[in-house]
Amino acid sequence: MDKIILANKTEFEIADGASLGNIQILSKSFDGIKTITDAFSEENISKVTFTHSDQISGEYENLKYEGFSYMPNMGEDGTEDGTYTVTVNLRTKTEMEKAIDELKAGHEANAEAIQELASIATESEV
């Protein structure tokens, strides 16, 4: 059995032969589609592990969510069986996207430091 394990340890069984751009997950209901797609948040795809028979087959970091699609599954009688195959598309971030993330992180750290200095200055005036 193949699985994908997200950064927060959420696990999904995936179809054999998955790749970053073609991760297929079975949803047992229409409502389950949202649960699956919501799990692939930016934080949760910061580190992703693929396993095959409980052995790590791949580890990836710095991923970007490219979207998803879903299809209803058909039973043997040719009618929808109430389950869906959700295909999630991920890719590795480009060097430019990684640089932008680093700049954002630095900007946030600077903004917090400035806010803290402003608080200290205000307190010392009192």
C-alpha positions as a printed NumPy array, in Angstrom:
array([[  0.   ,   0.   ,   0.   ],
       [  1.287,   3.453,  -0.941],
       [  0.775,   6.519,   1.25 ],
       [  1.534,  10.195,   1.303],
       [  2.381,  11.727,   4.678],
       [  2.086,  15.499,   5.037],
       [  4.115,  17.715,   7.388],
       [  1.454,  17.547,  10.133],
       [  1.53 ,  13.71 ,   9.9  ],
       [ -1.799,  13.501,   8.027],
       [ -1.703,  10.326,   5.928],
       [ -3.634,   9.355,   2.819],
       [ -3.602,   6.09 ,   0.923],
       [ -2.697,   6.841,  -2.682],
       [ -2.934,   4.973,  -5.955],
       [  0.11 ,   3.036,  -7.145],
       [  2.475,   4.935,  -9.417],
       [  1.87 ,   8.358,  -7.888],
       [  4.133,  11.298,  -8.67 ],
       [  4.146,  14.878,  -7.368],
       [  1.905,  15.999, -10.214],
       [ -0.434,  13.009, -10.034],
       [ -1.399,  12.011,  -6.495],
       [ -4.665,  10.062,  -6.572],
       [ -6.628,   9.627,  -3.338],
       [ -9.949,   7.83 ,  -2.889],
       [-12.688,   9.864,  -1.211],
       [-15.56 ,   7.817,   0.191],
       [-17.989,  10.735,  -0.235],
       [-18.38 ,  14.091,  -1.967],
       [-17.809,  15.882,   1.362],
       [-14.527,  14.004,   1.742],
       [-13.1  ,  15.842,  -1.273],
       [-12.894,  19.076,   0.719],
       [-11.232,  17.295,   3.64 ],
       [ -8.566,  15.962,   1.292],
       [ -7.91 ,  19.212,  -0.563],
       [ -7.894,  21.302,   2.642],
       [ -5.178,  19.042,   4.078],
       [ -2.782,  20.161,   1.333],
       [ -2.198,  23.607,   2.872],
       [  1.059,  25.486,   2.354],
       [  2.254,  24.468,   5.817],
       [  1.37 ,  20.806,   5.294],
       [  3.247,  20.532,   2.01 ],
       [  6.424,  22.079,   3.408],
       [  7.576,  18.467,   3.8  ],
       [  5.928,  15.471,   2.14 ],
       [  6.901,  11.822,   2.414],
       [  5.809,   9.021,   0.098],
       [  5.867,   5.457,   1.409],
       [  5.475,   2.071,  -0.245],
       [  4.753,  -0.904,   2.035],
       [  5.661,   1.317,   5.03 ],
       [  9.121,   2.048,   3.58 ],
       [ 10.01 ,   5.627,   2.607],
       [ 10.13 ,   5.87 ,  -1.171],
       [ 10.532,   9.645,  -1.472],
       [ 10.803,  12.825,   0.575],
       [ 10.179,  16.314,  -0.76 ],
       [ 10.38 ,  19.837,   0.635],
       [  9.498,  23.295,  -0.656],
       [  6.443,  22.184,  -2.607],
       [  3.754,  24.272,  -4.241],
       [  0.109,  23.26 ,  -4.57 ],
       [ -0.945,  23.424,  -8.216],
       [ -4.587,  22.39 ,  -7.764],
       [ -6.787,  19.336,  -7.834],
       [ -9.471,  17.582,  -9.812],
       [-11.961,  14.874,  -8.976],
       [-13.968,  12.265, -10.805],
       [-16.851,  10.114,  -9.602],
       [-16.072,   6.409,  -9.563],
       [-18.326,   3.91 , -11.285],
       [-19.544,   0.602,  -9.922],
       [-19.687,  -2.621, -11.891],
       [-23.172,  -1.697, -13.091],
       [-21.85 ,   1.486, -14.73 ],
       [-23.488,   3.886, -12.263],
       [-21.729,   6.177,  -9.829],
       [-20.896,   4.33 ,  -6.62 ],
       [-20.701,   7.418,  -4.358],
       [-16.909,   7.491,  -4.17 ],
       [-14.542,   9.881,  -5.918],
       [-10.942,   9.836,  -7.071],
       [ -9.257,  13.103,  -6.096],
       [ -6.103,  13.969,  -8.031],
       [ -3.816,  16.448,  -6.269],
       [ -1.079,  18.221,  -8.215],
       [  2.085,  19.393,  -6.455],
       [  5.42 ,  20.583,  -7.774],
       [  8.719,  21.73 ,  -6.335],
       [  9.083,  25.473,  -5.896],
       [ 11.309,  27.343,  -8.304],
       [ 14.426,  29.108,  -7.041],
       [ 12.578,  32.421,  -7.492],
       [  9.651,  31.233,  -5.348],
       [ 12.075,  30.063,  -2.643],
       [ 13.818,  33.472,  -2.712],
       [ 10.472,  35.266,  -2.368],
       [  9.584,  33.064,   0.628],
       [ 12.898,  33.975,   2.261],
       [ 12.299,  37.678,   1.64 ],
       [  8.802,  37.438,   3.137],
       [ 10.154,  35.664,   6.22 ],
       [ 12.842,  38.343,   6.651],
       [ 10.293,  41.12 ,   6.208],
       [  8.004,  39.586,   8.841],
       [ 10.899,  39.256,  11.304],
       [ 11.878,  42.899,  10.718],
       [  8.281,  44.076,  11.152],
       [  8.011,  42.226,  14.469],
       [ 11.309,  43.722,  15.688],
       [ 10.179,  47.24 ,  14.735],
       [  6.874,  46.729,  16.533],
       [  8.689,  45.505,  19.63 ],
       [ 11.042,  48.54 ,  19.584],
       [  8.053,  50.866,  19.197],
       [  6.406,  49.248,  22.239],
       [  9.572,  49.629,  24.284],
       [  9.928,  53.296,  23.245],
       [  6.303,  53.99 ,  24.129],
       [  6.664,  52.33 ,  27.537],
       [  9.824,  54.271,  28.355],
       [  8.079,  57.586,  27.625],
       [  5.512,  56.907,  30.352]])
